[in-house]
Amino acid sequence: MNYDYEFFKKSADYVLDKIDFKPEIGLILGSACGSVADEIEDQVVIDFESIPNFLKSTVKAMAGTLILGTLNGKKVACMNGRFHYYEGYTFEQLVIPIRLFKLLGVGTTILTNAAGGVNMSYRPGDVMIIKDHLKFMGASPLRGHNVEEFGPRFFDVTQMYTPKLRELAKKCAKDTKLKIHEGNYFYWTGPQFETPAEINAIRILGGDAVGMSTVTESLTAAHCGMDLLAMSLITNVAAGILDQPITTEEVREMGQIASAELKKLVRNIVKEI
């Protein structure tokens, strides 16, 4: 998918025509984290499907809307829902949301997701601040023609999860009831959950939590030179730890339980950025 700069600009021009400000912070809310969007004031809501050259969400649990407005005094662009490789999109297509953010004026991106706890000390309801990730499958979202307007052909990802934002998140979490960890996110393409043997391998390789999103967005944000914070809500323990199946229902239930504290955490972080 060799998209050029004008391809992405068409999406941004459509959105900018509907607002009279440029958002400084971008948010992408994953499974079980969508309630954060309720906190945005003076909302301008745009369906994903109406944005030119954008993608369509196929996950029923996700709202599939771009929300622009004010969160705790800051202008934000918020995706309530996201896109995944398992929906049939190529890795190269998954650059589209973050590049839209960049052209809207976003300088800092916050990503949230629901993840399975691989680290034996993690429990459902905990939050893991992502300090690094492991991605061993599939192409890079930056494969193919490089669009120089977004970033260089080759780029460093040593500190792609911005250290100062990770420290800020830990500080802001002290005002919540959430138990906070800092760890490594292991990217899995899905849509099937992982096998017990795979979870054991992930743990050996240094993964603390596992999920099916976020990494393609993170790499694109790093390419764009954005400050980045990513957090996982641990909604279940991964396969093989307990003698029971993993279900999407437990993901939704834990999201509902943790939603109030998670909203408080995101609000606090946005205020302090």
Residue, then its C-alpha position, 0 to 999 in steps of 0.5 A: m500500500n504505497y499511499d502518498y501524502e495527499f492520501f492522508k491529507k484528504s482525511a485530515d482536511y475533512v476533519l479539520d473542516k468540522i472543527d475550529f481548533k487543532p487537537e494537541i493530544g490524541l487518544i485511542l481507546g481500546s476494548a473495555c476503555g471506551s468509557v473515557a470518551d464520555e468525559i470529553e466536552d463540546q464533542v464533535v463526533i464523526d463516524f469512521e466510515s464518513i472520513p475519506n480514506f479512513l478504515k472501518s471498524t468491524v468489532k461490535a464492541m467498539a463505537g467506531t467514532l472519532i470524537l473531537g473536543t476538550l478533556n480536562g482543559k486540553k483539546v483532544a482527538c479521540m478514537n473510540g475504537r481502533f483497527h486490527y490486523y485480525e480484521g483483515y487490514t494489512f500492517e501498512q494500512l494500520v498507519i492511517p489513524i496515527r497519521l491522521f492525528k499527526l496532520l490534525g496537529v497532535g503532538t502527544t498520543i495516548l493509547t489504551n488497550a485490554a490485555g491478558g496478564v502473562n506476568m504471574s503477579y498481575r491480576p485483573g483490574d491492574v494497569m500496566i504502563i507499557k515500557d517496551h514491546l515485543k513483535f515477532m510476526g508480520a510486517s512493519p506498518l512502515r514497510g513500503h514507500n516512505v512518506e518523508e513528510f511523516g518521518p525518515r526511512f529509518f528511525d530509532v525506537t529505543q525510547m518510543y514509549t516516552p519515559k517522562l510520560r510513563e513517570l507522569a502516568k505513575k504519578c497520576a495513578k497515585d490519585t486512583k485505586l488502580k494497581i500499576h505495573e510497568g512492563n513489556y507488551f507482547y503483540w499477538t495478531g489474533p483473533q484467537f486467544e493464545t495457547p497455554a504453550e504460547i503464553n509460556a513462551i511469551r513469559i520466557l521471552g520477557g512479555d508481561a502482558v499480551g494483546m492484539s493491538t497498539v504496537t502498529e500504532s506505537l511504531t507509527a507514532a514513533h515514526c512521526g516523532m510523537d510523544l507516546l504513552a500506552m497503557s494496558l488494562i489487565t482484564n484477564v489472566a492469560a491462557g494456562i494460568l487458571d483452569q478455565p477458558i478465556t472469554t470476551e465477556e470477562v474482558r467487558e466485565m472488567g472494563q466496566i468494573a475499572s472504568a471509573e478509575l481508568k477515566k480518572l487516570v486518563r483525565n489526570i494525565v491529560k491535565e498534566i501534559 
